[in-house]
């Protein structure tokens, strides 16, 4: 999944959420080498969260501010259940 974010970009998304008081840092877990269903041992960056909608709000804000380009809207199009949480990748 080469069109996904880097670990640094995932960290920037989480940092935005924390800076704006949306969530606490411990509510997110960045997985730099996640291998989802059907990826056949390929890996990508994923973010584990209980409420994934905030990730997309952060991406929109970062695109609007010019920190990310519009390709960022293509990130995290897949998701897997992680018990009570969800990983998007």
Secondary structure, DSSP 4 states (H G I P E B T S, - for coil): -TTS--HHHHHHHHHHHHHTTSS-GGG-EEEEEE--TT-TT--EEEEEES-THHHHHHHHHHHHTTSS-GGGGGS---EEEETTEEEE-
